[in-house]
Amino acid sequence: MLSRRAMLAGGLLGGLGLRAARADVPVIRLGSLPFGTSTWEAAVIKARGLDTANGFQLDAVKLAGNDAARISFIGGQVDTIVGDLLWAARLGNDGQAVRFIPYSTSEGAVMVPADSPIKSLKDLDGKRFGVAGGPLDKNWLLLRAQAKDAAGIDLEHAAEIAYGAPPLITLKLEQGALDAALTYWTYCARLEAKGFRRLVGAEDIMHALGVAGDVSLIGYLFQDTTVKEKPEAVAGFARASRAAKEMLAADPSTWEVVRPLMAAENDATFEALKRDFLSGIPRRPVAAERTDAEKLYAVMSRLGGPRLVGKGAGLPPDLYYDSGRNG
């Protein structure tokens, strides 16, 4: 299946090379998932001409899923994807240098029905608990650490754990097959619009583990070779990304560009998704992001071990892209 996805990505991108060859400006090829929020930002960049204003042409390429995105990125078929900090760090520690531009601090949360008797992490003991992703999901590892510190329980053994894809875990919670679920932020927003409530958010867990501010655990990833081959285009992309986020934050009319892409079936869902997207806009200096990310990396490395982080003892020294230094 991965090979077929990679071939599909390659086929889609074959025509892009022809367009890029005729362009007067360098192209940044963004690989995005059909329902990923990077498509929202890309739509604003194109609709408001933020790419040409910043010296590049954005080519948004739809990919089938996370596996296809990673394959296309590693193979150089796209210039950037929104990816996981831990995966980027693992690539870097394994010798494939990657640059990370913070994309969002919005993460997942533990969700429960509005009338649930579950009021704290300790109440999850013995409950049917769904985890979006697998045993090495970063939010799950952070939640396990916090549950042990704050409630004295090892959730992996204290609760009845079910792992699965976010849509399935969310559906099972809605159907009552689960008592609580840890899922991704877009699904949390949709659940809140239906009356579910947050027990604890990943951002709250990070703060409890000692970080000073909200941390972006997902970001735009660029190969180091791409940064060196077209530094001005990558710097322009970083500026355009920031500008698109600021437009969404400051000008409500900008959301008219995005709403058709959100699959928001009602105003309550739209407002919840909009709120959480805006609250996740990174606003801290790169140095502050890295300091806190190192703390979280240490926690996840301890819990996930080499299966999660590979052979790295910490974040690669040049992982974070700094436009003042790199672009």
Secondary structure, DSSP 8 states (H G I E B T S, - for coil): -HHHHHHHHHHHHHHHHHHHHH-SS-EEEEEE-TT-THHHHHHHHHHTTHHHHTT-EEEEEE-SSHHHHHHHHHTTSSSEEEEEHHHHHHHHHTT--EEEEEEE----EEEE-TT-S--SGGGGTTSEEEEEB-TT-HHHHHHHHHIIIII---HHHHSEEEEE-HHHHHHHHHHTS-SEEEE-HHHHHHHHHTT-EEEEEHHHHHHHTT-SS----EEEEEEHHHHHHSHHHHHHHHHHHHHHHHHHHH-GGGHHHHGGGS---SHHHHHHHHHHHHHT---S-HHHHHHHHHHHHHHHHHHHTHHHHTT-SS--TT-B--HHHH-
